[in-house]
Amino acid sequence: MQKITIVLLCLFLFTSPKAQRVLSNPPTDVGNFSTGNGGKIPPGDGVNILAYDSGNILPGDRQISQYLGLLQGKRVAVFANFSATLGNTHLVDTLLKKGIKVVRIFSPEHGFRGNADAGEAVGSSIDSLTGIEVVSLYGNQHLKPTESELADVDILVFDIQDVGVRFYTYISSLQYYLEAARDYHKPLVLLDRPNPNGFYVDGPILDPAFASFVGMQPIPVVYGMTLGEYARMLLGEGWLHAPVATAGSKSAASNTSVTGSASMPGSASMPGSAATGHGKAGPGGEGFRLIVIPCSGYTHHSLYRLPVRPSPNLPNMQSIYLYPSLCFFEGTSISLGRGTDLPFQCFGHPSFPETGYSFTPHSVPGAKNPPLKDQRCQGYKLSAPTDTGLLKSLGGKIQLKWLLLAYSQYKDSANFFNHFFPKLAGSDRLQAQIKAGLSEDAIRNSWEPGLNAFRAIRAKYLIYPE
């Protein structure tokens, strides 16, 4: 039976006093967003908001001494998009300058340079800046590297900025990339990054009967894990698809072994932080193992400001914080601001009553054909004067009140939902609950048994203190 190794290299974490400081008066110098009138946010429960501590947090890719030696003398494939930056330099450019032989780039939804629309098919190409082949792993049923695409590769690297939400498809791409590394016996180095929504867990659990590329595993909408932690859970829980049969390999399912612990300065010993075992050796003799290069200075209480937008329609921190609540509108007839300067920061429809706030979606880069294009929508603006003010209003949880409000104001309730909504929600239950008139509290209470079970699973794979 094949065994899978998970190696955490040189894990140096500390709990920053600044990150623990509670702000009584949130700062007002944040917010790369527009302001305007109308559509004010209803009051939330309120939570203690921590100070941003981005300056003391180093993502995995910044700790280049921890992984450069693993890549030297090897033929390397990199899964990345434009968010994989070390300062102002892309990871691929940095590796090339260090003499690393990058033979292939794999890209996710939105493409390597990040200009494609959500859901838009992205073809393979040659990167104009490096001359390296870019293979798209999104659309056209080409979701996982093939054996031929990895035949001239010795080791895989994964580096991308995620936002910690189930229907954000980068975690689905990560799963397929992991499966290819396992199937074709290649080590995989995952350069971990902070999760900007990593401080809470919330939402309905996905029913496997509704699994799709916008939700593959039985996790909540907000799962509170970094990609490194999530990858460890995929392996440890045996959630990967069955391996494909390859030349010289056995078709038996993998035997995932996650054991041991790692003691981290400033924190308790974390269960499941290391593992033993080796995968089947490939042509290069190494075999599959997952190597997580962790962040330094990050905890699940940290607030981390992303240095670049993770995708075209998440342009700032407020859109990232609102995304878990507003992406449900993708499964309805309502616009959530694609094609405006406030994507995922407002919602509306031409049929809504006058609210004092309106917007008109237009064709723009990253949203070429937005819902309700060129139609004036009455609606609600949800962005706030400060990022921390918005976080307080959200209360550390998904807000269903906007979805319930939109449903109540939409005149054709029979056609409010589309076929995509159950995939986003992870089942058909939320749609049925809304149609039945259940309150937000009643719906949230129905989530609790699944959330409690997931929290127990999640705890086994956390790398960073809570």
N, C-alpha and C positions, 0 to 999 in steps of 0.2 A: 504494500500500500504506500502510495506517495505521501510523504509528510511535508508540511508547509512550514517554513521558518519565517518568523517575524523578528527582525532585529531593530532595536532602537539604539541609535548611536549617540553616545555622549550627551545624555539628556541633562542639561543644566537649566533648571527653572528656579525662579525666585518669586516671592510675593512682594510686589512693589508697594511701599507705604502710600505712594501717590495713588496707585490703583485702588487702595482700600478707602481712600478719603471720600466721605459722602459730601456732596455739594448741597448747601442750604440755598444758595443762589446760583442757578445754572449759568454758565458763561453765555455771553451774547455775541461772541465773535465768530460763530459758526453759521453755516448755512449758505451753500452755493446754489441757491434756489430762488425762484421768483416769489414775490409777495403780492397780495392783492386783497380785494374786498370779498365778503360773502363766504358762505360755505364753511363756517367755523367748526372746529372739532368739538363734539360734545365732551363734557368732562369725563375723565377716566378715573379708575380707582387710585392711580398714583403709586409710584414706587420710588425707592431711594435710587438716585442716579449717581453712578460713579464717575470720576474724572476720566477723560480720555488719557490713555497712557501709551499712545502709539510710539512715542520716542524711545521708550524702554523695552519695546517688544521687537524681537528680531525673528522674521519668518525663517523657515528652514533654508531657503535658497541663499539667504545672506550669510549663512555659516558654511561658506564654500570649502573651508579646510576640512570639514567633516565628510565631504563626499567626493571631492575632486580626485582623491587617490583611487576611489572605486571606478572612476571613469577613464583614467589615464591608460593609454594603450588599448582601449576597447572601441568597438564600433557601437555608437550610441544612437538610440532613437528617443526623441523627446515628444511627449504629449503636452501641448501648451497652447495658449492664445496670447493676446497682447498684454494680459495682466501678469504674465510671468516676467517681472522686471526686478532687477537688482539696482535700486536707485533709478537712474534714467536709462539704463541699458538692459536690453532684453536678455533673458537667460541664455538663449541660443548664441547671441553675439558674444556674451561673456565666455561661454564654453569654447567657442571657436578661438577667441583671443588667448585662452589658456592652453591651446594646442589640443583640445579634445576633438575627436573625429565624430561629428554629428552627421550621420548618413541619411536620416529621415526624420521628418516632423509629422506628427499626427495632430489633427485639430478637431475641436468640438463644434457644437452649435454656435453659429455666428462667425465661424471661420477663424483662421490663424490671426488675422489682423482685426477681427471683431467688427466687421462692417455689415454683415448679413442680418436680415430680419429674423425675428423669432420664428422658427419652423421652416425657414427658407432652405431649400436644398443647396448645399455647398459642394462644389466639385473639387477634385484634386488639381494641383497646380505646381508650379515651380515658384518658390519665394523669390521675388525680384531683388531683395537685398542681400541674400546669401547664396542663391542658386541651388538651394537644397529642395528636394521634392517634399511637397506638403500633401499628405493623404488625409482627406476628410473622413471622419468617423461619425458623420451625421447625415441621415437621409439615404434614400435609395437602398435601404436594407444593408448598408455597409457600416456596421456599428462596431466591429471588432477587427483588429489587425489580422490579416491572414498569415498562414504559414510562409508563403512566398515573400510577404512584406517584412517578415522578421528573419528570413533566412540569412541575411548579411548583417544581422544585429546581434551584439553580444550582451547588451544590457539596456534596460528601458528606464527612462526618467519621466516622472509625472509632476508637473508644476502648474497650478492654475488657482485663481482666487475664486472661492465658492462663497455663497451667502447663507448656507445652512438651512435651506428650505427644500422639502421633498421634491416639489415639481420643478426645481431648477436643475436642468438636465445634466449638469457636470458630474453629479454622483452616479448617474447611469453610465456615462462614458467611463468613469473610473472603474465601475464593475466590469465592463467589457474589456478594458485594458488589463485589469488584473487577471481575467480569465485567459486572455491571450498569453500573458507571461507564464501562467501556470501550464497551459496547454503545450506551449512550445519551449518550456524549460529555460526561461530567461529570468535573471534577477531583476527586480523592479525597485528603483529608488524613488520614494515619494517625498518631495520637499513640502513639508507641511506649512500651512498658513493659518492665521487666526480666523475664527468664524465670527463675523460681525453680529450674528444673531445667536451666539453660542452661550448666552446667559440664561436661557429658558428652554423649556420643552412644552409643546402644546399642539393641540389639533387632533382631528380624528386619525385613527390608525388605518393604514391601507389594508383592505381585504385583498388577498392574493388573486382572487377571481377578477379583480379590476386592474391588475398589473399592466403597465405600459411603460414607454420610455419616460413619461413624466411621473413615474412612480413604480419602482420595481420591487420594493421590499416592504414588509409589515412594520413600518415606522410612522410616527406622527408627522404632520406637516412641518413643524419645527422640532428638530431632533437634538439640538444642543451638542453637536460633536464637530471636531475638525475633520478634514478629509483623512488625515492619518488615523484618527480614532475610528472613523467610519469604515475604512479599509480593514482594520483589524477586526471589527465586528463582522463584516462580510465573510472573512475567513474563519473566524472563531465560531460563528453560528452555522457555518456550512451553507450559506445563502447563495453561493455562486452556482451557475448552471453546471450541469454535468460536463466533464471535460470531453473534448473531441478526441477521436482516435487518430494518432499520428504515427508516422513510420517509426518503428522501434519502441513505441510506448504502449502501455496497457490502457485499456478503456475503462478500468475500474475507477470509481469515484475517489476523489482525494480524501485523505485522512487528515483533517485539520487539527493541529495540536497547539493550544495556547496555554502556556503554563508559566510559572515564575513571577517575579516582581522586580521592580527597579525602585530604589530609594532615591528621592529627589530632594535636594536642599530646600528647606522652607516648606516642606509638605510631608504628609504621611506617606508611608510606603503604599504604592498604588498597585492593586491586583491586576494581573494580566498584562504587565508592561513589557514582558519579554517572552520569548518562546524558544524551543529547541527543535532540532530536526532539520533535514535537508531534502530538497526536491530532487527528482530524477535529473541527472546530469545531461546537459545538452552537448552540442558539438564543442562549445567552449569549455566544458567541464564543470561549470558552476552550478547549473540547475536553478530552479525557481526558489526565490525567497523574497519577502517583502522587507525592505529597509526603509524605515521612517526616519527622516531627519527632522526632529521636532523644532518647534518655535522655542525661543528663549524669552523668559519674562512674561509669558502669557498664562493667564488662568481663565476659568469660566466665569469670573467676575470682571474681566477686563473689557473695557470699551475700546475698540480699535477702529481708527479712521482709515479706510482704504485709500491707498495712494493713487489708484486709478479706478475708473468705473469698471465693474466686472463684465458688463454687457451693455449694448447700446441704449437700452431703455431703463437702466438703473444708473442714472447720472450722478447721484449724490447719496449721502447717508440716509436722508429721509425716505427716499424711494426704497432703499434696502430695508429699512425698518417697517415700512408699510406693505412691502411686497407679500409677506405671508397672508395678510388679511385681504388685499385687493386682487391678488391673482385669481381668486375664485370668479371674478367678473369675466375672465377669459372664457368661462363656460356659460355665459349669459349673453343677452342682447345689449348689455350696457358697455359704454366706453370707459376705460380706466385711464384715459389720457395719452395713449399712444398717438403720436403725431402732433403733440403739443410740447410746450417747454416744461410740463409737469407730468411726465409719464409715471404711473403708479403713485401719484400724489393727489389725484382727484378722480371723480367718477360722475357720470351723468348720461342723459339721454334727451333727444329732442322732445319727447312726450312728457317729461317731468314738469311739474308745476314750477313757476318762477321761484328761484331761490336767492337771487341777488348775486349769483355767480354763474358764469357760462364760459364755455370754451368751444373751439371748433377744430377738430383734428384735420391735419393736412398731410400730404405726402412729404416725408422728410427722410434723410439718411437713417437707416435702421428701422424705419416704419414706413415703407413705401406705399402700402395700401392699408392704413389703419382702419379699424372698425368705425363706422359712421363718418367716413371721410367726407370733409367739406360740409358737414351738417352741424348747425349750431346746437349745442347740448346745454340744457339747464342742469345744474349739478352742484357738487360740493367740493370745495378745495380743502384738503386735509393737511397740507404742509403747515408747519408752525414757524414762529420767529427764530427758534433755536432747535437744534437737534435734540438736546437734552430735555427741552420742554415737550417735544413730541414723545420722547420715550416715557416721560412721566404720564402723559395722557393715555398711552397704550397700556400701561400697567403691567408690563411683562407678560402679555398674552395676546393671542389672536383676537381681533375684534370682529364679531359677527354682526354687530348692529348696523353697519353700512350695507351689508348684503340684505339683511331683513328690511331695512328702510327702502332700498331700491326695489325689492320685490313688492312691497306694499304700494309703491308709487307707480309701478309699471302697469299700464292699462290693460295689456294683453298678457295676463299672468300665465295663461296656458302655453305661451311661447317664450316665456322668460328664460328658461334653461335650454341649452343645446346639448348635443351628444357628448361634448367634451367635459361637461361638469362632473359626471361621476368619476372620470379619470383623475381630475384635479382633486376632488374630495376623497378619493380612494375607495369609494363605494357609492351605492345609490341611496344610502341612508340619510345623508344630510339633505339632499334634495327632497326626499319624502318628509323629513321633519319640518322643513321650511313650508312646504305645501300644506302640511297639517296644522300650521300655525303655532308650533312650539316656540317658547320663549328662548332667548339666548342662554339663560341660566339652565333651562331644561336640556338644551342641546349640549351645553358644556358638561353637565353632569353625566350625560351618556358616554362621554369620552373617558371618564376617570378610570374605569377598570383597565382599559387598554393602555392608558398612559402609565399607570402604576406598574403594569407588567413590563412595559418597555423600559422604564427607568431602571428596573432591576437588571435587565439585559445590558443596557447602556453602561452601567456602572462598572461592568467587568472589563471594559475596553478603554476607559478614559486614560489619557496620558497626563492631563493637566489637572491641577487642583480645582475644586469647586468652592 
